[in-house]
């Protein structure tokens, strides 16, 4: 698993990258009440705003961590956005992206580096 | 942070793990570890304890007692205070010459004097306003007392066990009670739509009282985050957001707070700042009205969201003044102002969120039924 400074996690599954937010980020956000997803098939460039998370406090953006195509979104979050708080690194994932260049993952932190980053 | 004021419960909030934020010049708990959603739901299901010590507590005295203070205060608020019963409280607002609202407040008849509670952010201005506008009265800011609110269906049983007699109070009654925490000034009122009490306690006893309340299984601490979602579900205005100097009480749908005695044809008609406009609007209607809004999707429409009559084109016809997700109704909710022809229940308009117009329905307020003890 890789981690961004924006508190996203990235997990490679076959030739896809699954993206979600970290436990730390979900705690900071507070209870998530709405998630606005991109359309499947959207071509994204790194740092595009792709997801909007509304919590009880405010709206926050999730940026595309890499270039590629959104090939799947987590439909469950439409009705149960609270999964982002309950299981941020599991059932609370946001989308799967087909990367243009998997090498873009190299710049991101591993778990140890991320734990240092948030402490 | 060094400039922030603190309440007598500051250390306790920190010990409870609260996230502290600056609010109206005070270092206040926005949430505890349970989080906004759980705190909100707990308050509606059981009882929540709020620290509202940042609010201003003021005693107004006149040489001839309450009646004289009430008569003087009626020059500043469009509320029937002369007719307010002993140990009873009313909601009101200071108006300006343009008929706008300077602040909203609670006013109580405490027998030989009046007790007033005002918003934290406005208290300095309010006290100056009263000192200038109440000739012959003494306006004393109470600075050695904290203010706690205990709200929710379990509030009555919890407080009655510690302060016998409070269960007999009705909504908007006030009382002065001797207790093991010293003299308590209690009103049966609040800002959540639930039954409950607001309790003024001397600052040296405040933490002991708060801890005694929190020691009860039914009671959990509630931060400013849930306080805001609770009051919004209850359809209650937040000063500086839903009402301000540019909104009249009639536009704000607060006519109910202006009793007959102060309206046209009443015993003490008018005689408050902005009376010309306000009485005219009571008779002939205002051009716009504060309404409840229920977005049709799940996305909250927050403060500042522009409102449009149609899904495309046209200029904004109003905007959202408060908006959040309602944990009890499990849906987004907002309040805002709309031109009178659109301000009817069921009308669908559009709020623009992140560049997209989303349908939103004009809805009845409150969003959750009030559970007051009447």
Interface residues (C-beta under 8 A of the other chain):
Chain A: X30 X31 X33 X34 X36 X52 X54 X56 X57 X58 X59 X78 X81
Chain B: X31 X35 X36 X37 X38 X225 X229 X297 X298 X299 X300 X302 X324 X325 X327 X332 X354
